[in-house]
Amino acid sequence: QVQLVESGGGLVQAGGSLRLSCAASGGTFSSYAMGWFRQAPGKEREFVAAIRSRGDSTLYADSVKGRFIIARDDAKNTVYLEMNSLKPEDTAVYYCAADRRYSVPSRRETSYDYWGQGTQVTVSS
């Protein structure tokens, strides 16, 4: 069973930066595509970013492209989300997810088999 634990969330002013981490255990991390999703209050969970198992291909939601960077360190079984130029509309609970079946990154929630518990990001105006 794969376990994912997010960290790094918090309160930041608009224009600031945060780096989220997601540590994986219990599986073959290097073979999984990894994704980040977020859910704001009263809204459905939405795709943010994803990275291929080898780290050589990434996907981003249009709303974060150019501001967020997804990266992975297979030696540490960790995926990161570097968030820059944060906006109040980025406020949400951020979840990481692992896709054990396919190595390519996906925007679809149904592609992912394992999910973390989430970490809160709040951006003040």
N, CA and C atoms as an extended XYZ file, in Angstrom:
375
Properties=species:S:1:pos:R:3:atomname:S:1:resname:S:1:resid:I:1 pbc="F F F"
N         0.842       -1.189        0.000 N   GLN     1
C         0.000        0.000        0.000 CA  GLN     1
C         0.882        1.245        0.000 C   GLN     1
N         0.595        2.158       -0.888 N   VAL     2
C         1.359        3.391       -0.984 CA  VAL     2
C         0.750        4.437       -0.066 C   VAL     2
N         1.612        5.107        0.655 N   GLN     3
C         1.169        6.225        1.493 CA  GLN     3
C         1.831        7.506        1.013 C   GLN     3
N         1.025        8.566        0.968 N   LEU     4
C         1.508        9.864        0.531 CA  LEU     4
C         1.244       10.874        1.628 C   LEU     4
N         2.257       11.658        1.965 N   VAL     5
C         2.121       12.653        3.027 CA  VAL     5
C         2.603       13.993        2.500 C   VAL     5
N         1.680       14.955        2.439 N   GLU     6
C         2.016       16.296        1.986 CA  GLU     6
C         2.467       17.160        3.152 C   GLU     6
N         3.278       18.148        2.826 N   SER     7
C         3.708       19.129        3.811 CA  SER     7
C         4.071       20.412        3.085 C   SER     7
N         4.248       21.479        3.866 N   GLY     8
C         4.703       22.737        3.293 CA  GLY     8
C         3.626       23.786        3.097 C   GLY     8
N         2.390       23.441        3.382 N   GLY     9
C         1.332       24.429        3.244 CA  GLY     9
C         1.415       25.490        4.338 C   GLY     9
N         0.602       26.519        4.172 N   GLY    10
C         0.597       27.583        5.177 CA  GLY    10
C        -0.079       28.824        4.660 C   GLY    10
N         0.134       29.917        5.388 N   LEU    11
C        -0.437       31.218        5.047 CA  LEU    11
C         0.648       32.088        4.423 C   LEU    11
N         0.342       32.686        3.288 N   VAL    12
C         1.301       33.534        2.589 CA  VAL    12
C         0.565       34.709        1.965 C   VAL    12
N         1.249       35.824        1.826 N   GLN    13
C         0.650       36.986        1.183 CA  GLN    13
C         0.669       36.828       -0.327 C   GLN    13
N        -0.255       37.497       -0.969 N   ALA    14
C        -0.289       37.482       -2.438 CA  ALA    14
C         1.061       37.958       -2.984 C   ALA    14
N         1.508       37.257       -4.018 N   GLY    15
C         2.817       37.540       -4.596 CA  GLY    15
C         3.936       36.704       -4.001 C   GLY    15
N         3.656       36.027       -2.916 N   GLY    16
C         4.674       35.215       -2.253 CA  GLY    16
C         4.811       33.835       -2.856 C   GLY    16
N         5.629       33.028       -2.191 N   SER    17
C         5.934       31.683       -2.697 CA  SER    17
C         5.826       30.651       -1.577 C   SER    17
N         5.533       29.422       -1.983 N   LEU    18
C         5.545       28.273       -1.083 CA  LEU    18
C         6.038       27.075       -1.868 C   LEU    18
N         6.641       26.121       -1.165 N   ARG    19
C         6.999       24.868       -1.793 CA  ARG    19
C         6.340       23.731       -1.030 C   ARG    19
N         5.503       23.003       -1.721 N   LEU    20
C         4.865       21.824       -1.145 CA  LEU    20
C         5.709       20.588       -1.429 C   LEU    20
N         5.699       19.678       -0.479 N   SER    21
C         6.377       18.396       -0.651 CA  SER    21
C         5.377       17.272       -0.442 C   SER    21
N         5.622       16.169       -1.107 N   CYS    22
C         4.796       14.977       -0.937 CA  CYS    22
C         5.742       13.781       -0.860 C   CYS    22
N         5.822       13.188        0.313 N   ALA    23
C         6.700       12.044        0.527 CA  ALA    23
C         5.920       10.749        0.374 C   ALA    23
N         6.459        9.833       -0.414 N   ALA    24
C         5.789        8.563       -0.667 CA  ALA    24
C         6.520        7.422        0.028 C   ALA    24
N         5.742        6.440        0.449 N   SER    25
C         6.317        5.233        1.039 CA  SER    25
C         5.456        4.044        0.676 C   SER    25
N         6.061        2.869        0.691 N   GLY    26
C         5.313        1.638        0.494 CA  GLY    26
C         5.146        1.189       -0.940 C   GLY    26
N         5.766        1.831       -1.886 N   GLY    27
C         5.612        1.424       -3.277 CA  GLY    27
C         6.852        1.723       -4.085 C   GLY    27
N         6.734        1.596       -5.390 N   THR    28
C         7.850        1.864       -6.300 CA  THR    28
C         7.680        3.262       -6.868 C   THR    28
N         8.085        4.241       -6.093 N   PHE    29
C         7.822        5.646       -6.425 CA  PHE    29
C         8.336        6.016       -7.804 C   PHE    29
N         9.511        5.550       -8.151 N   SER    30
C        10.133        5.979       -9.401 CA  SER    30
C         9.332        5.559      -10.634 C   SER    30
N         8.459        4.593      -10.508 N   SER    31
C         7.674        4.127      -11.658 CA  SER    31
C         6.314        4.812      -11.766 C   SER    31
N         5.975        5.639      -10.796 N   TYR    32
C         4.656        6.279      -10.778 CA  TYR    32
C         4.688        7.659      -11.409 C   TYR    32
N         3.677        7.963      -12.209 N   ALA    33
C         3.409        9.362      -12.507 CA  ALA    33
C         2.800        9.982      -11.256 C   ALA    33
N         3.107       11.239      -11.027 N   MET    34
C         2.621       11.925       -9.831 CA  MET    34
C         1.880       13.190      -10.219 C   MET    34
N         0.856       13.513       -9.446 N   GLY    35
C         0.079       14.709       -9.729 CA  GLY    35
C        -0.226       15.507       -8.477 C   GLY    35
N        -0.529       16.769       -8.706 N   TRP    36
C        -1.038       17.657       -7.655 CA  TRP    36
C        -2.419       18.142       -8.081 C   TRP    36
N        -3.327       18.133       -7.131 N   PHE    37
C        -4.678       18.645       -7.316 CA  PHE    37
C        -4.985       19.593       -6.171 C   PHE    37
N        -6.041       20.360       -6.312 N   ARG    38
C        -6.440       21.260       -5.229 CA  ARG    38
C        -7.952       21.377       -5.183 C   ARG    38
N        -8.446       21.713       -3.988 N   GLN    39
C        -9.876       21.902       -3.802 CA  GLN    39
C       -10.107       23.120       -2.943 C   GLN    39
N       -10.759       24.108       -3.523 N   ALA    40
C       -11.118       25.315       -2.796 CA  ALA    40
C       -12.485       25.122       -2.144 C   ALA    40
N       -12.783       25.887       -1.101 N   PRO    41
C       -14.078       25.748       -0.423 CA  PRO    41
C       -15.242       25.923       -1.392 C   PRO    41
N       -16.172       24.982       -1.366 N   GLY    42
C       -17.351       25.071       -2.208 CA  GLY    42
C       -17.129       24.712       -3.659 C   GLY    42
N       -15.925       24.259       -3.995 N   LYS    43
C       -15.625       23.925       -5.386 CA  LYS    43
C       -15.176       22.472       -5.500 C   LYS    43
N       -15.218       21.965       -6.716 N   GLU    44
C       -14.737       20.614       -6.966 CA  GLU    44
C       -13.207       20.604       -7.008 C   GLU    44
N       -12.672       19.435       -6.739 N   ARG    45
C       -11.217       19.289       -6.822 CA  ARG    45
C       -10.787       19.444       -8.282 C   ARG    45
N        -9.662       20.116       -8.473 N   GLU    46
C        -9.204       20.382       -9.832 CA  GLU    46
C        -7.727       20.045       -9.986 C   GLU    46
N        -7.357       19.734      -11.195 N   PHE    47
C        -5.985       19.412      -11.542 CA  PHE    47
C        -5.101       20.651      -11.456 C   PHE    47
N        -3.874       20.453      -10.971 N   VAL    48
C        -2.902       21.543      -10.902 CA  VAL    48
C        -1.688       21.234      -11.784 C   VAL    48
N        -1.040       20.094      -11.526 N   ALA    49
C         0.179       19.751      -12.265 CA  ALA    49
C         0.438       18.258      -12.146 C   ALA    49
N         1.194       17.730      -13.109 N   ALA    50
C         1.552       16.314      -13.073 CA  ALA    50
C         2.907       16.129      -13.730 C   ALA    50
N         3.581       15.028      -13.347 N   ILE    51
C         4.921       14.766      -13.862 CA  ILE    51
C         5.059       13.285      -14.174 C   ILE    51
N         5.741       12.994      -15.279 N   ARG    52
C         5.956       11.627      -15.704 CA  ARG    52
C         6.892       10.912      -14.732 C   ARG    52
N         6.877        9.609      -14.802 N   SER    53
C         7.684        8.811      -13.891 CA  SER    53
C         9.165        9.135      -13.993 C   SER    53
N         9.668        9.449      -15.142 N   ARG    54
C        11.076        9.793      -15.297 CA  ARG    54
C        11.339       11.275      -15.101 C   ARG    54
N        10.276       12.024      -14.921 N   GLY    55
C        10.433       13.450      -14.694 CA  GLY    55
C        10.705       14.259      -15.938 C   GLY    55
N        10.580       13.637      -17.116 N   ASP    56
C        10.939       14.326      -18.346 CA  ASP    56
C         9.729       14.866      -19.092 C   ASP    56
N         8.583       14.811      -18.467 N   SER    57
C         7.382       15.371      -19.073 CA  SER    57
C         6.482       15.885      -17.957 C   SER    57
N         5.951       17.083      -18.148 N   THR    58
C         5.075       17.686      -17.148 CA  THR    58
C         3.822       18.254      -17.815 C   THR    58
N         2.787       18.395      -17.005 N   LEU    59
C         1.541       19.032      -17.423 CA  LEU    59
C         1.165       20.060      -16.371 C   LEU    59
N         0.547       21.144      -16.823 N   TYR    60
C         0.083       22.172      -15.896 CA  TYR    60
C        -1.308       22.638      -16.291 C   TYR    60
N        -2.088       22.994      -15.286 N   ALA    61
C        -3.336       23.688      -15.545 CA  ALA    61
C        -3.004       25.083      -16.062 C   ALA    61
N        -3.848       25.607      -16.925 N   ASP    62
C        -3.599       26.933      -17.488 CA  ASP    62
C        -3.505       27.987      -16.387 C   ASP    62
N        -4.256       27.803      -15.326 N   SER    63
C        -4.313       28.805      -14.256 CA  SER    63
C        -3.005       28.928      -13.483 C   SER    63
N        -2.122       27.917      -13.573 N   VAL    64
C        -0.870       27.958      -12.812 CA  VAL    64
C         0.356       27.951      -13.708 C   VAL    64
N         0.168       27.772      -14.994 N   LYS    65
C         1.294       27.685      -15.919 CA  LYS    65
C         2.126       28.960      -15.860 C   LYS    65
N         3.434       28.782      -15.743 N   GLY    66
C         4.331       29.920      -15.630 CA  GLY    66
C         4.557       30.391      -14.208 C   GLY    66
N         3.749       29.905      -13.266 N   ARG    67
C         3.915       30.296      -11.856 CA  ARG    67
C         4.316       29.112      -10.977 C   ARG    67
N         3.813       27.933      -11.300 N   PHE    68
C         4.077       26.730      -10.500 CA  PHE    68
C         5.035       25.814      -11.261 C   PHE    68
N         5.839       25.091      -10.496 N   ILE    69
C         6.751       24.108      -11.080 CA  ILE    69
C         6.638       22.802      -10.298 C   ILE    69
N         6.420       21.711      -11.021 N   ILE    70
C         6.401       20.400      -10.396 CA  ILE    70
C         7.737       19.714      -10.673 C   ILE    70
N         8.254       19.037       -9.659 N   ALA    71
C         9.528       18.342       -9.800 CA  ALA    71
C         9.512       17.119       -8.888 C   ALA    71
N        10.429       16.201       -9.135 N   ARG    72
C        10.492       15.008       -8.306 CA  ARG    72
C        11.938       14.636       -8.026 C   ARG    72
N        12.128       13.988       -6.886 N   ASP    73
C        13.424       13.459       -6.496 CA  ASP    73
C        13.204       11.992       -6.149 C   ASP    73
N        13.515       11.113       -7.084 N   ASP    74
C        13.239        9.701       -6.868 CA  ASP    74
C        14.122        9.105       -5.769 C   ASP    74
N        15.276        9.683       -5.534 N   ALA    75
C        16.137        9.194       -4.458 CA  ALA    75
C        15.499        9.441       -3.095 C   ALA    75
N        14.651       10.454       -3.023 N   LYS    76
C        13.979       10.794       -1.759 CA  LYS    76
C        12.516       10.392       -1.773 C   LYS    76
N        12.061        9.760       -2.852 N   ASN    77
C        10.643        9.375       -2.972 CA  ASN    77
C         9.725       10.564       -2.711 C   ASN    77
N        10.059       11.688       -3.294 N   THR    78
C         9.335       12.921       -3.006 CA  THR    78
C         9.039       13.678       -4.299 C   THR    78
N         7.838       14.239       -4.350 N   VAL    79
C         7.460       15.146       -5.430 CA  VAL    79
C         7.189       16.517       -4.812 C   VAL    79
N         7.553       17.538       -5.552 N   TYR    80
C         7.447       18.916       -5.054 CA  TYR    80
C         6.525       19.746       -5.948 C   TYR    80
N         5.961       20.769       -5.352 N   LEU    81
C         5.240       21.772       -6.119 CA  LEU    81
C         5.730       23.134       -5.649 C   LEU    81
N         6.528       23.764       -6.492 N   GLU    82
C         7.018       25.114       -6.206 CA  GLU    82
C         5.975       26.096       -6.715 C   GLU    82
N         5.454       26.929       -5.812 N   MET    83
C         4.375       27.853       -6.165 CA  MET    83
C         4.875       29.281       -5.995 C   MET    83
N         4.883       30.023       -7.067 N   ASN    84
C         5.355       31.406       -7.061 CA  ASN    84
C         4.238       32.354       -7.492 C   ASN    84
N         4.445       33.622       -7.213 N   SER    85
C         3.458       34.650       -7.583 CA  SER    85
C         2.052       34.218       -7.172 C   SER    85
N         1.919       33.800       -5.951 N   LEU    86
C         0.645       33.264       -5.478 CA  LEU    86
C        -0.441       34.333       -5.459 C   LEU    86
N        -1.657       33.859       -5.739 N   LYS    87
C        -2.827       34.727       -5.791 CA  LYS    87
C        -3.860       34.224       -4.788 C   LYS    87
N        -4.749       35.101       -4.330 N   PRO    88
C        -5.801       34.636       -3.407 CA  PRO    88
C        -6.605       33.464       -3.974 C   PRO    88
N        -6.778       33.422       -5.265 N   GLU    89
C        -7.541       32.322       -5.868 CA  GLU    89
C        -6.793       30.997       -5.866 C   GLU    89
N        -5.537       30.988       -5.447 N   ASP    90
C        -4.801       29.738       -5.265 CA  ASP    90
C        -5.104       29.097       -3.909 C   ASP    90
N        -5.849       29.797       -3.073 N   THR    91
C        -6.216       29.254       -1.761 CA  THR    91
C        -7.024       27.967       -1.914 C   THR    91
N        -6.545       26.900       -1.298 N   ALA    92
C        -7.189       25.586       -1.426 CA  ALA    92
C        -6.444       24.580       -0.566 C   ALA    92
N        -7.048       23.423       -0.439 N   VAL    93
C        -6.330       22.259        0.083 CA  VAL    93
C        -5.667       21.583       -1.112 C   VAL    93
N        -4.372       21.351       -0.992 N   TYR    94
C        -3.605       20.754       -2.082 CA  TYR    94
C        -3.325       19.287       -1.765 C   TYR    94
N        -3.590       18.440       -2.753 N   TYR    95
C        -3.412       17.001       -2.612 CA  TYR    95
C        -2.405       16.488       -3.631 C   TYR    95
N        -1.563       15.567       -3.204 N   CYS    96
C        -0.743       14.870       -4.183 CA  CYS    96
C        -1.351       13.489       -4.425 C   CYS    96
N        -1.046       12.940       -5.589 N   ALA    97
C        -1.622       11.664       -5.993 CA  ALA    97
C        -0.608       10.879       -6.818 C   ALA    97
N        -0.725        9.551       -6.746 N   ALA    98
C         0.196        8.668       -7.463 CA  ALA    98
C        -0.572        7.757       -8.411 C   ALA    98
N        -0.051        7.622       -9.614 N   ASP    99
C        -0.643        6.751      -10.629 CA  ASP    99
C         0.299        5.561      -10.807 C   ASP    99
N        -0.108        4.409      -10.312 N   ARG   100
C         0.771        3.239      -10.369 CA  ARG   100
C         0.641        2.456      -11.672 C   ARG   100
N        -0.357        2.800      -12.497 N   ARG   101
C        -0.625        2.017      -13.694 CA  ARG   101
C         0.066        2.564      -14.929 C   ARG   101
N         0.214        3.872      -14.988 N   TYR   102
C         0.791        4.482      -16.176 CA  TYR   102
C         1.875        5.463      -15.776 C   TYR   102
N         2.871        5.591      -16.613 N   SER   103
C         3.984        6.476      -16.283 CA  SER   103
C         3.775        7.895      -16.787 C   SER   103
N         2.830        8.078      -17.728 N   VAL   104
C         2.636        9.408      -18.307 CA  VAL   104
C         1.757       10.247      -17.401 C   VAL   104
N         1.973       11.553      -17.362 N   PRO   105
C         1.164       12.418      -16.492 CA  PRO   105
C        -0.244       12.580      -17.040 C   PRO   105
N        -1.196       12.740      -16.127 N   SER   106
C        -2.598       12.855      -16.502 CA  SER   106
C        -3.278       13.968      -15.729 C   SER   106
N        -4.273       14.602      -16.367 N   ARG   107
C        -5.085       15.625      -15.716 CA  ARG   107
C        -6.301       15.019      -15.013 C   ARG   107
N        -6.566       13.765      -15.234 N   ARG   108
C        -7.796       13.159      -14.734 CA  ARG   108
C        -7.613       12.548      -13.354 C   ARG   108
N        -8.518       12.857      -12.456 N   GLU   109
C        -8.461       12.292      -11.105 CA  GLU   109
C        -8.533       10.777      -11.147 C   GLU   109
N        -9.308       10.247      -12.059 N   THR   110
C        -9.515        8.798      -12.111 CA  THR   110
C        -8.258        8.033      -12.531 C   THR   110
N        -7.254        8.743      -13.010 N   SER   111
C        -6.000        8.090      -13.376 CA  SER   111
C        -5.162        7.721      -12.156 C   SER   111
N        -5.470        8.314      -11.026 N   TYR   112
C        -4.618        8.188       -9.846 CA  TYR   112
C        -5.189        7.187       -8.854 C   TYR   112
N        -4.278        6.394       -8.307 N   ASP   113
C        -4.683        5.304       -7.418 CA  ASP   113
C        -4.536        5.637       -5.939 C   ASP   113
N        -3.606        6.503       -5.611 N   TYR   114
C        -3.325        6.812       -4.214 CA  TYR   114
C        -3.332        8.324       -4.028 C   TYR   114
N        -3.824        8.740       -2.862 N   TRP   115
C        -3.965       10.163       -2.549 CA  TRP   115
C        -3.442       10.446       -1.148 C   TRP   115
N        -2.881       11.646       -1.003 N   GLY   116
C        -2.502       12.106        0.318 CA  GLY   116
C        -3.688       12.727        1.035 C   GLY   116
N        -3.427       13.177        2.251 N   GLN   117
C        -4.504       13.733        3.084 CA  GLN   117
C        -4.731       15.220        2.818 C   GLN   117
N        -3.792       15.852        2.125 N   GLY   118
C        -3.944       17.250        1.774 CA  GLY   118
C        -3.220       18.194        2.721 C   GLY   118
N        -2.851       19.348        2.197 N   THR   119
C        -2.243       20.404        3.000 CA  THR   119
C        -2.863       21.729        2.587 C   THR   119
N        -3.179       22.562        3.580 N   GLN   120
C        -3.889       23.810        3.328 CA  GLN   120
C        -2.924       24.901        2.886 C   GLN   120
N        -3.292       25.578        1.818 N   VAL   121
C        -2.579       26.767        1.357 CA  VAL   121
C        -3.556       27.932        1.369 C   VAL   121
N        -3.203       28.996        2.075 N   THR   122
C        -4.043       30.184        2.148 CA  THR   122
C        -3.236       31.386        1.699 C   THR   122
N        -3.760       32.084        0.712 N   VAL   123
C        -3.084       33.266        0.169 CA  VAL   123
C        -3.936       34.487        0.508 C   VAL   123
N        -3.361       35.388        1.272 N   SER   124
C        -4.091       36.588        1.691 CA  SER   124
C        -3.826       37.723        0.704 C   SER   124
N        -4.831       38.564        0.545 N   SER   125
C        -4.714       39.688       -0.407 CA  SER   125
C        -4.144       40.926        0.259 C   SER   125
